[in-house]
Amino acid sequence: CEEAQRLAILHTNGMAATSKLKVDAKEHGVKISESDSLLLHQSYKLYQESLCMAEENALPSLTIGETMISGSIGFRSIRRTVRNGRYGLGWKISCPENANEVWSIIEFEGAAREICQVRIRPLQMVPIGILNETSERFCWNVLRPKKIVLQVSSVAVGGEFVDVTTLDFTRLGCKKSGWLKEVGFCSKKSKTWRVVIKGFDGGGELENKPGLVYDSVGYYIGLEVELYEADISSDPLQRLHCLHNASLSYQSLLELPVGSGDTDLDRIKMKIKSMNSEADKIESLYINSLVSVHNQCNHQLDKTLKVRQKLEMNLVALTSHDKSRGLVVDAWDDMWWDDFLLVVRLHGSEIQQKQLCERVWMDMDGYIQNSLVESANQSDIVLFPGFSDINGLRTALILRIQAIRDGIGGKTSRISNTALRATSKNSGESNDESINSGKNFRFRCPAGAHAKC
C-alpha cells in the first residue's frame, strides 16, 4: 500500500510539474494553447490532490500485532505480550530519590512500525493485582511522572535509542488524570521503541486504610500508553516537495497581469502562507530528528573516548621513567613475551610450537606476505620479519619493535648482539650483512602520511 501510494503521488507530482514547466516554456517562445492561468491552476490542483491523498490515508489507528514489553528494575512484569496497541506499564520503586528514571521497551514482532501519535495517561491508583501482592499493613504511595520521552531504536547509531518526542506533564493546563496526546513528530520505522519516565512527583494519593498502622511504605508509578500508526504512512519529504511546489504555482498566479489570473488574491496569499508554514514545520521536525541522531552519536563517541582514556591511563601506569638515562621504560621494554615463549620452548611439543608460530604469522602480516607482497614492496611498507620457530619469533618481535621506534625517532637500538648473531646464523649472512639487513627493517611512513604522524 505504501509503495502504491508513493508511486501515485510521484506520477501526480510529475503531471503537476509539467503544467508549471509549460508556463516557463512559453516565456522562452514555445507556443502552447493553454493560458498561463489555466496551467497554473492545473499544477496547483494536482499538487493538492497528492496532499489530500496522503492525508486521507494517514489517519492514525492503534498499532495491531503482537508486541513484547519489558522494563527496567522494578517493572511490574518481566515480559508480557500485547496485541491491541494499548499498554499498561508500571514500576515498583523502593526509593524515588535514587531512581531518576525508569523505562519500558516495546518490541514489535514482524514488520517495523512508524509511530505517528502517542497518548499517555498516568495512573492515579495502584492496580488491584499489585495490592494483592502485599499485606494490609503495607502502604503504597502513587507517584506521578514529570516528563515522558518516546524513543526509537536507530540503526544509524548502532541500535541505540534516539529521542522522538517529549510529553511534559508539568506544563500548565495538564490535568492530573487526563490523557496527554502528542502528534506531528518525525520518526523512522523501527521494531523497537522505548518509553522513558524522567523525574517523579509525589502527586498521587496514599493507598491507606483508616485505623491501620503501616509497617512499611512502597512507591508505585504507572502509565496507560496508546501507540498509533498511520493506515498508510506517507513520506514527509515527499509532502514537503508537494507543499513547496504548490506554493510556487500559486506565487506565479500572483505575478500574472491583472485580469488574467485568479481574482481572489487574498485567498491565494492565505494558501501560500499556510503551505509555507506547514513546509517549515516539516523541515524543522526533520532537522530535529537528525539532530537527535547526531547528539546520540556524540554521546557514543564520548563514551568511547572515556574508555580509551582509561586504557591509556592504565598503560601509563605500566610505564616507569629512568631519569638518570632520560629513557622511558614502557611495557614493551621488559620484553613481557619472553616468559611465555620460554615456557612454550621448554614444555611445548613441536606441534604446539608450530601452531603458535603459524597463528602469530597469520594474525600479523602473513596475509600481506601471501597475497599482497608485490604491492606492499611498491608502497614501501615494511613487512613483519619472517620466522619459522619460537627463537625466530622472539628475534622478529625485537626487530619489529626496534624498526618502528627508529622510524618514528624513538629510542636507541636495543637489538642485542645475540639477536643479530641469531639472525645472521638463521639467514646465512655475515654479521655486517645482518646489521645492514636490520637497518632495512626501519619503519617508513606511506607517501604523504609523514605530516600526519
ZIQUI-V829539 format. One record per pair of residues at least 4 apart in sequence whose C-alpha atoms are under 8 Angstrom apart, sorted by the first residue. I is the first residue (numbers start at 1). J is the second residue. D is the distance in Angstrom with one decimal. If there is no record, write none. Layout:
I_J_D ; I_J_D
//
This chain:
1_5_6.2 ; 1_232_6.6 ; 2_6_6.1 ; 2_232_5.7 ; 2_233_6.3 ; 2_234_7.1 ; 3_7_6.2 ; 4_8_6.2 ; 5_9_6.1 ; 5_54_7.7 ; 5_234_8.0 ; 6_10_6.0 ; 6_234_7.5 ; 6_235_7.9 ; 7_11_6.2 ; 8_12_6.2 ; 9_13_6.0 ; 9_50_5.4 ; 9_53_8.0 ; 10_14_6.2 ; 11_15_6.4 ; 12_16_6.3 ; 12_46_6.2 ; 12_47_7.1 ; 12_49_7.8 ; 12_50_6.6 ; 13_17_6.1 ; 13_46_6.8 ; 13_47_6.0 ; 13_50_7.1 ; 13_242_7.1 ; 14_18_6.2 ; 15_19_6.5 ; 15_43_7.5 ; 15_46_7.3 ; 16_20_6.6 ; 16_42_6.8 ; 16_43_4.2 ; 16_44_6.9 ; 16_45_7.9 ; 16_46_5.3 ; 16_47_6.2 ; 17_21_6.1 ; 17_43_6.5 ; 17_245_7.9 ; 18_22_6.3 ; 18_43_7.7 ; 19_23_6.9 ; 19_39_5.3 ; 19_40_6.6 ; 19_42_6.6 ; 19_43_5.4 ; 20_24_6.7 ; 20_39_6.6 ; 20_40_6.0 ; 20_43_5.9 ; 20_249_6.9 ; 21_25_6.0 ; 22_26_6.2 ; 22_32_7.4 ; 22_39_7.4 ; 23_27_6.9 ; 23_36_5.8 ; 23_39_6.9 ; 23_40_7.6 ; 24_28_7.1 ; 25_29_6.8 ; 25_30_5.5 ; 26_30_4.7 ; 26_31_6.1 ; 26_32_6.7 ; 34_38_6.5 ; 34_39_6.6 ; 35_39_6.3 ; 36_40_6.1 ; 36_261_8.0 ; 37_41_6.1 ; 37_253_6.6 ; 37_256_7.7 ; 37_260_6.6 ; 37_261_5.1 ; 37_262_7.4 ; 38_42_6.2 ; 39_43_6.2 ; 40_44_6.2 ; 40_249_5.7 ; 40_250_7.2 ; 40_252_7.4 ; 40_253_6.7 ; 41_45_6.1 ; 41_249_7.7 ; 41_250_7.9 ; 42_46_6.2 ; 43_47_6.4 ; 43_246_7.3 ; 43_249_6.6 ; 44_48_6.1 ; 44_246_5.2 ; 44_247_7.9 ; 44_249_5.9 ; 44_250_6.9 ; 45_49_6.1 ; 46_50_6.5 ; 47_51_6.4 ; 47_242_5.7 ; 47_243_7.6 ; 47_245_7.6 ; 47_246_5.8 ; 48_52_6.1 ; 48_242_7.8 ; 48_246_7.3 ; 49_53_6.1 ; 50_54_6.4 ; 50_242_7.3 ; 51_55_6.2 ; 51_239_6.7 ; 51_242_6.9 ; 51_243_7.9 ; 52_56_6.1 ; 53_57_6.4 ; 54_58_6.0 ; 54_234_6.1 ; 55_59_6.9 ; 57_230_7.3 ; 57_231_5.9 ; 57_232_5.3 ; 57_233_7.5 ; 58_230_4.6 ; 58_231_5.4 ; 58_232_5.3 ; 58_233_5.8 ; 58_234_6.8 ; 59_230_5.4 ; 59_231_5.9 ; 59_232_7.9 ; 60_116_7.0 ; 60_117_7.0 ; 60_228_5.6 ; 60_229_5.2 ; 60_230_4.4 ; 60_231_6.2 ; 61_228_5.1 ; 61_229_5.6 ; 61_230_6.2 ; 61_231_6.6 ; 62_84_7.0 ; 62_85_5.3 ; 62_86_7.7 ; 62_226_7.1 ; 62_227_5.9 ; 62_228_4.4 ; 62_229_6.3 ; 63_84_6.5 ; 63_85_4.7 ; 63_227_6.2 ; 63_228_5.4 ; 63_229_5.9 ; 64_83_5.8 ; 64_84_5.2 ; 64_85_5.7 ; 65_82_7.9 ; 65_83_5.0 ; 65_84_6.8 ; 65_85_7.9 ; 65_108_7.4 ; 65_109_7.2 ; 66_81_6.6 ; 66_82_5.7 ; 66_83_4.5 ; 66_84_7.9 ; 66_108_6.3 ; 66_109_5.7 ; 67_81_5.6 ; 67_82_5.2 ; 67_83_6.1 ; 67_106_6.5 ; 67_107_5.4 ; 67_108_4.4 ; 67_109_5.7 ; 68_79_6.7 ; 68_80_5.6 ; 68_81_4.7 ; 68_82_6.4 ; 68_106_6.0 ; 68_107_5.2 ; 68_108_6.5 ; 68_109_7.6 ; 69_79_5.5 ; 69_80_5.4 ; 69_81_6.5 ; 69_82_7.6 ; 69_104_6.8 ; 69_105_5.5 ; 69_106_4.6 ; 69_107_6.2 ; 70_75_7.4 ; 70_77_7.2 ; 70_78_5.7 ; 70_79_4.8 ; 70_80_6.9 ; 70_104_5.6 ; 70_105_5.3 ; 70_106_6.9 ; 71_75_5.3 ; 71_77_7.9 ; 71_78_6.9 ; 71_79_7.9 ; 71_102_7.8 ; 71_103_5.6 ; 71_104_3.9 ; 71_105_5.8 ; 72_102_6.0 ; 72_103_5.6 ; 72_104_6.3 ; 73_91_7.8 ; 73_102_7.7 ; 74_91_5.0 ; 74_92_4.7 ; 74_93_6.1 ; 75_89_7.7 ; 75_90_5.9 ; 75_91_4.3 ; 75_92_6.4 ; 75_104_7.8 ; 76_89_7.4 ; 76_90_5.4 ; 76_91_5.3 ; 76_92_6.6 ; 82_86_7.5 ; 82_87_7.1 ; 85_226_5.9 ; 85_227_5.7 ; 85_228_7.4 ; 86_224_7.2 ; 86_225_5.8 ; 86_226_4.7 ; 86_227_6.9 ; 87_223_8.0 ; 87_224_5.9 ; 87_225_5.0 ; 87_226_6.4 ; 88_222_7.4 ; 88_223_5.9 ; 88_224_4.9 ; 88_225_6.5 ; 89_104_7.5 ; 89_222_5.5 ; 89_223_5.1 ; 89_224_6.4 ; 89_225_7.5 ; 90_220_7.2 ; 90_221_5.7 ; 90_222_4.0 ; 90_223_6.3 ; 91_102_7.7 ; 91_220_5.8 ; 91_221_5.5 ; 91_222_6.4 ; 92_218_7.4 ; 92_219_6.0 ; 92_220_4.8 ; 92_221_6.8 ; 93_99_7.5 ; 93_218_6.8 ; 93_219_5.0 ; 93_220_5.8 ; 93_221_7.7 ; 94_218_5.9 ; 94_219_6.2 ; 95_99_6.7 ; 95_218_8.0 ; 95_219_7.3 ; 96_100_7.1 ; 96_200_7.3 ; 96_219_7.5 ; 100_198_6.3 ; 100_199_5.5 ; 100_200_7.6 ; 101_196_6.9 ; 101_197_5.3 ; 101_198_4.6 ; 101_199_5.9 ; 102_196_5.9 ; 102_197_5.4 ; 102_198_7.1 ; 103_194_6.8 ; 103_195_5.5 ; 103_196_4.3 ; 103_197_6.1 ; 104_194_5.7 ; 104_195_5.4 ; 104_196_6.6 ; 105_192_7.0 ; 105_193_5.8 ; 105_194_4.4 ; 105_195_6.5 ; 106_192_5.9 ; 106_193_5.2 ; 106_194_5.9 ; 106_195_7.9 ; 107_191_5.6 ; 107_192_4.5 ; 107_193_6.3 ; 108_112_6.9 ; 108_113_7.6 ; 108_191_5.0 ; 108_192_6.3 ; 109_191_7.1 ; 110_191_7.8 ; 111_191_6.9 ; 112_189_5.5 ; 112_190_4.6 ; 112_191_4.3 ; 112_192_8.0 ; 113_189_5.0 ; 113_190_5.4 ; 113_191_6.0 ; 113_229_7.2 ; 114_187_6.6 ; 114_188_5.8 ; 114_189_4.3 ; 114_190_6.5 ; 114_229_6.0 ; 114_230_7.8 ; 114_233_7.6 ; 115_187_7.0 ; 115_188_8.0 ; 115_189_7.6 ; 115_227_6.6 ; 115_228_5.7 ; 115_229_4.7 ; 115_230_7.6 ; 116_183_6.3 ; 116_184_6.8 ; 116_185_6.8 ; 116_186_7.6 ; 116_187_7.5 ; 116_227_8.0 ; 116_228_5.9 ; 116_229_5.2 ; 116_230_6.5 ; 117_181_7.3 ; 117_182_5.8 ; 117_183_4.7 ; 117_184_7.3 ; 117_185_7.8 ; 117_227_6.2 ; 117_228_5.0 ; 117_229_6.7 ; 118_181_5.8 ; 118_182_5.5 ; 118_183_6.8 ; 118_225_7.3 ; 118_226_5.7 ; 118_227_4.8 ; 118_228_6.1 ; 119_179_6.3 ; 119_180_5.6 ; 119_181_4.4 ; 119_182_6.5 ; 119_225_5.9 ; 119_226_5.1 ; 119_227_6.7 ; 120_179_5.5 ; 120_180_5.4 ; 120_181_6.6 ; 120_223_6.7 ; 120_224_5.6 ; 120_225_4.6 ; 120_226_6.4 ; 121_177_6.6 ; 121_178_5.9 ; 121_179_4.6 ; 121_180_6.3 ; 121_223_5.7 ; 121_224_5.2 ; 121_225_6.7 ; 122_144_6.5 ; 122_145_7.2 ; 122_176_7.5 ; 122_177_6.4 ; 122_178_7.8 ; 122_179_7.9 ; 122_221_7.8 ; 122_222_5.9 ; 122_223_4.5 ; 122_224_6.3 ; 123_144_7.8 ; 123_177_7.2 ; 123_221_7.1 ; 123_222_5.1 ; 123_223_5.4 ; 123_224_7.0 ; 124_142_6.6 ; 124_144_7.9 ; 124_177_6.8 ; 124_204_6.0 ; 124_205_7.3 ; 124_222_8.0 ; 125_142_6.5 ; 125_204_7.6 ; 125_205_7.5 ; 125_207_7.5 ; 126_130_6.6 ; 126_131_6.7 ; 126_140_7.5 ; 126_142_6.8 ; 126_207_7.6 ; 126_220_6.9 ; 126_222_7.8 ; 127_131_6.5 ; 128_132_6.2 ; 129_133_6.7 ; 130_134_7.3 ; 131_135_7.9 ; 134_138_6.3 ; 136_214_7.9 ; 137_212_6.8 ; 137_213_6.4 ; 137_214_4.4 ; 137_215_5.6 ; 137_216_7.2 ; 138_214_5.6 ; 138_215_6.1 ; 138_216_5.3 ; 138_217_5.9 ; 138_218_7.4 ; 139_206_7.1 ; 139_207_6.1 ; 139_208_5.9 ; 139_214_6.2 ; 139_215_7.9 ; 139_216_6.3 ; 139_217_4.7 ; 139_218_6.2 ; 140_206_5.8 ; 140_207_5.2 ; 140_208_7.2 ; 140_217_5.8 ; 140_218_4.9 ; 140_219_5.6 ; 140_220_6.9 ; 141_202_7.5 ; 141_204_6.7 ; 141_205_6.4 ; 141_206_4.7 ; 141_207_6.4 ; 141_217_7.2 ; 141_218_6.2 ; 141_219_4.8 ; 141_220_6.3 ; 142_202_6.8 ; 142_203_7.3 ; 142_204_4.6 ; 142_205_6.0 ; 142_206_6.5 ; 142_207_7.8 ; 142_219_5.9 ; 142_220_5.0 ; 142_221_5.8 ; 143_200_6.1 ; 143_201_5.6 ; 143_202_4.6 ; 143_203_6.0 ; 143_204_5.4 ; 143_219_6.7 ; 143_220_6.0 ; 143_221_5.0 ; 144_200_5.6 ; 144_201_4.9 ; 144_202_6.0 ; 144_203_5.7 ; 144_204_6.3 ; 144_221_6.4 ; 145_169_6.8 ; 145_197_6.3 ; 145_198_7.0 ; 145_199_6.0 ; 145_200_4.6 ; 145_201_6.0 ; 145_221_7.5 ; 146_168_6.3 ; 146_169_5.2 ; 146_170_5.6 ; 146_197_7.5 ; 146_198_6.5 ; 146_199_5.3 ; 146_200_5.5 ; 146_201_6.4 ; 147_166_6.9 ; 147_167_5.7 ; 147_168_4.6 ; 147_169_5.8 ; 147_170_7.3 ; 147_197_6.0 ; 147_198_5.3 ; 147_199_6.4 ; 148_166_5.7 ; 148_167_5.1 ; 148_168_6.6 ; 148_169_7.9 ; 148_195_6.9 ; 148_196_5.5 ; 148_197_4.6 ; 148_198_6.0 ; 149_163_6.7 ; 149_164_7.4 ; 149_165_5.9 ; 149_166_4.4 ; 149_167_6.3 ; 149_195_5.9 ; 149_196_5.1 ; 149_197_6.5 ; 149_198_7.6 ; 150_163_6.2 ; 150_164_5.6 ; 150_165_5.5 ; 150_166_6.3 ; 150_193_7.4 ; 150_194_5.9 ; 150_195_4.9 ; 150_196_6.5 ; 151_161_5.7 ; 151_162_5.2 ; 151_163_4.4 ; 151_164_5.2 ; 151_165_7.3 ; 151_193_5.7 ; 151_194_5.0 ; 151_195_6.4 ; 151_196_7.6 ; 152_161_5.2 ; 152_162_5.4 ; 152_163_6.6 ; 152_164_6.7 ; 152_187_7.7 ; 152_188_7.7 ; 152_190_6.8 ; 152_192_6.3 ; 152_193_4.6 ; 152_194_6.2 ; 153_159_5.2 ; 153_160_5.4 ; 153_161_4.3 ; 153_162_6.3 ; 153_190_6.5 ; 153_191_7.8 ; 153_192_5.6 ; 153_193_6.1 ; 153_194_7.9 ; 154_158_6.7 ; 154_159_4.9 ; 154_160_5.9 ; 154_161_6.1 ; 154_162_6.5 ; 154_188_7.9 ; 154_190_7.4 ; 154_293_7.8 ; 155_159_4.8 ; 155_160_7.4 ; 156_293_7.3 ; 157_293_7.0 ; 157_296_7.0 ; 157_297_6.0 ; 160_296_7.7 ; 161_193_7.9 ; 161_194_7.6 ; 161_296_7.9 ; 162_292_6.1 ; 162_293_6.1 ; 162_296_6.6 ; 163_289_7.9 ; 163_292_6.2 ; 164_185_7.0 ; 164_186_7.0 ; 164_187_6.3 ; 164_289_6.9 ; 164_292_7.9 ; 165_182_7.8 ; 165_185_6.6 ; 167_180_7.3 ; 167_181_7.9 ; 167_182_7.0 ; 169_174_6.1 ; 169_180_7.9 ; 170_174_7.0 ; 174_178_7.3 ; 174_180_7.5 ; 175_179_7.9 ; 185_285_6.4 ; 186_285_5.6 ; 186_286_6.1 ; 186_289_6.5 ; 187_289_7.1 ; 208_212_8.0 ; 229_233_7.7 ; 234_238_7.8 ; 234_239_7.7 ; 235_239_6.4 ; 236_240_6.1 ; 236_282_6.9 ; 237_241_6.2 ; 237_282_7.9 ; 238_242_6.4 ; 239_243_6.2 ; 240_244_6.1 ; 240_279_5.5 ; 240_282_6.7 ; 240_283_7.6 ; 241_245_6.2 ; 242_246_5.9 ; 243_247_6.2 ; 243_275_5.6 ; 243_276_7.2 ; 243_278_7.8 ; 243_279_6.2 ; 244_248_6.4 ; 244_275_7.3 ; 244_276_7.1 ; 244_279_6.8 ; 245_249_6.3 ; 246_250_6.4 ; 246_275_8.0 ; 247_251_6.0 ; 247_271_7.6 ; 247_272_5.2 ; 247_275_6.4 ; 247_276_7.2 ; 248_252_6.2 ; 249_253_6.5 ; 250_254_6.6 ; 250_268_6.5 ; 250_272_6.8 ; 251_255_6.7 ; 251_272_7.3 ; 252_256_6.7 ; 253_261_6.1 ; 253_262_7.0 ; 254_261_7.6 ; 254_262_8.0 ; 254_265_7.0 ; 254_268_7.7 ; 256_260_6.5 ; 256_261_6.1 ; 257_261_7.1 ; 258_263_8.0 ; 259_263_7.0 ; 264_268_6.6 ; 265_269_6.2 ; 266_270_6.2 ; 267_271_6.2 ; 268_272_6.2 ; 269_273_6.2 ; 270_274_6.1 ; 271_275_6.1 ; 272_276_6.1 ; 273_277_6.1 ; 274_278_6.3 ; 275_279_6.0 ; 276_280_6.1 ; 277_281_6.3 ; 278_282_6.3 ; 279_283_6.2 ; 280_284_6.0 ; 281_285_6.1 ; 282_286_6.1 ; 283_287_6.1 ; 284_288_6.1 ; 285_289_6.2 ; 286_290_6.5 ; 287_291_6.1 ; 288_292_6.2 ; 289_293_6.5 ; 290_294_6.1 ; 291_295_6.0 ; 292_296_6.2 ; 293_297_6.2 ; 294_298_6.3 ; 295_299_6.2 ; 296_300_6.2 ; 297_301_6.1 ; 298_302_6.1 ; 299_303_6.3 ; 300_304_6.2 ; 301_305_6.1 ; 302_306_6.2 ; 303_307_6.4 ; 304_308_6.2 ; 305_309_6.0 ; 306_310_6.1 ; 307_311_6.3 ; 308_312_6.2 ; 309_313_6.1 ; 310_314_6.3 ; 311_315_6.2 ; 312_316_6.1 ; 313_317_6.2 ; 314_318_6.7 ; 315_319_6.8 ; 315_331_7.8 ; 318_330_6.7 ; 318_331_6.1 ; 319_328_7.2 ; 319_329_5.9 ; 319_330_4.5 ; 319_331_6.2 ; 320_328_6.3 ; 320_329_5.4 ; 320_330_6.4 ; 321_326_7.5 ; 321_327_6.3 ; 321_328_4.8 ; 321_329_5.9 ; 322_326_5.8 ; 322_327_5.2 ; 322_328_6.1 ; 322_329_6.8 ; 323_327_6.7 ; 327_411_7.8 ; 329_333_5.7 ; 329_334_7.8 ; 330_334_7.5 ; 331_335_7.6 ; 331_336_7.3 ; 332_336_6.6 ; 336_340_7.8 ; 337_341_6.1 ; 338_342_5.9 ; 338_394_7.4 ; 339_343_6.3 ; 340_344_6.3 ; 341_345_6.0 ; 341_390_6.7 ; 341_394_7.5 ; 342_346_6.1 ; 343_347_5.8 ; 343_348_7.2 ; 344_348_4.6 ; 344_349_8.0 ; 344_353_6.7 ; 344_390_8.0 ; 345_353_7.2 ; 345_390_6.6 ; 348_352_5.8 ; 348_353_6.2 ; 349_353_6.2 ; 350_354_6.1 ; 351_355_6.1 ; 352_356_6.2 ; 353_357_6.3 ; 353_389_7.0 ; 353_390_6.7 ; 354_358_6.1 ; 354_388_7.8 ; 354_389_6.7 ; 355_359_6.1 ; 356_360_6.2 ; 357_361_6.0 ; 357_387_7.9 ; 357_388_6.8 ; 357_389_6.4 ; 357_390_6.9 ; 357_393_7.1 ; 358_362_6.1 ; 359_363_6.1 ; 360_364_6.1 ; 361_365_6.3 ; 361_366_5.0 ; 362_366_4.7 ; 362_367_6.2 ; 363_367_7.9 ; 364_384_7.5 ; 365_369_6.4 ; 365_383_6.5 ; 365_384_5.8 ; 366_370_6.2 ; 366_384_8.0 ; 367_371_6.1 ; 367_372_7.5 ; 368_372_4.8 ; 368_373_5.8 ; 368_376_7.4 ; 368_383_7.8 ; 369_373_4.9 ; 369_383_7.5 ; 372_376_5.9 ; 373_377_6.1 ; 374_378_6.3 ; 375_379_6.3 ; 376_380_6.3 ; 376_381_5.4 ; 376_382_7.7 ; 376_383_7.9 ; 377_381_6.0 ; 377_382_7.6 ; 379_446_6.9 ; 379_447_7.8 ; 380_444_7.2 ; 380_446_7.0 ; 381_443_7.9 ; 381_444_6.8 ; 381_445_7.8 ; 381_446_7.1 ; 382_441_6.3 ; 382_442_7.3 ; 382_443_6.4 ; 382_444_7.2 ; 383_441_7.9 ; 384_396_7.4 ; 384_400_6.7 ; 385_396_5.4 ; 385_399_7.6 ; 385_400_7.1 ; 385_441_7.9 ; 386_392_7.8 ; 386_396_7.0 ; 387_392_4.7 ; 387_393_5.6 ; 387_396_6.8 ; 388_392_6.1 ; 388_393_7.3 ; 389_393_6.2 ; 390_394_6.3 ; 391_395_6.4 ; 392_396_6.0 ; 392_423_7.8 ; 393_397_6.2 ; 394_398_6.5 ; 395_399_6.2 ; 395_419_6.0 ; 395_422_7.8 ; 395_423_7.3 ; 396_400_6.0 ; 397_401_6.2 ; 398_402_6.2 ; 398_415_6.7 ; 399_403_6.0 ; 399_415_6.9 ; 399_438_7.2 ; 399_441_7.4 ; 400_404_6.3 ; 400_441_7.2 ; 401_405_6.3 ; 402_406_6.1 ; 402_411_8.0 ; 402_413_6.5 ; 402_414_6.8 ; 402_415_7.2 ; 402_442_7.9 ; 403_407_6.1 ; 403_439_7.7 ; 403_441_5.5 ; 403_442_4.3 ; 403_443_5.3 ; 404_408_6.4 ; 404_410_8.0 ; 404_442_6.5 ; 404_443_4.8 ; 405_409_6.1 ; 405_410_4.4 ; 405_411_5.9 ; 405_443_7.6 ; 406_410_5.4 ; 406_411_6.6 ; 406_412_7.2 ; 406_413_7.6 ; 406_442_6.4 ; 406_443_6.9 ; 407_442_5.6 ; 407_443_4.4 ; 407_444_6.0 ; 408_443_7.3 ; 415_419_6.4 ; 415_420_7.1 ; 416_420_6.4 ; 417_421_6.0 ; 418_422_6.1 ; 419_423_6.2 ; 420_424_6.1 ; 420_431_7.1 ; 420_434_6.5 ; 420_435_7.0 ; 421_425_5.9 ; 421_431_6.5 ; 421_434_7.9 ; 422_426_6.1 ; 423_427_6.2 ; 423_434_6.8 ; 424_428_5.6 ; 424_429_4.8 ; 424_430_6.0 ; 424_431_6.1 ; 424_433_7.8 ; 424_434_5.3 ; 425_429_6.7 ; 429_433_5.8 ; 429_434_6.0 ; 430_434_6.1 ; 431_435_6.3 ; 432_436_6.3 ; 433_437_6.1 ; 434_438_6.1 ; 435_439_6.4 ; 436_440_6.6 ; 437_441_6.9 ; 438_442_7.5 ; 445_449_6.0 ; 445_450_5.6 ; 446_450_7.1 ; 449_453_6.9
//
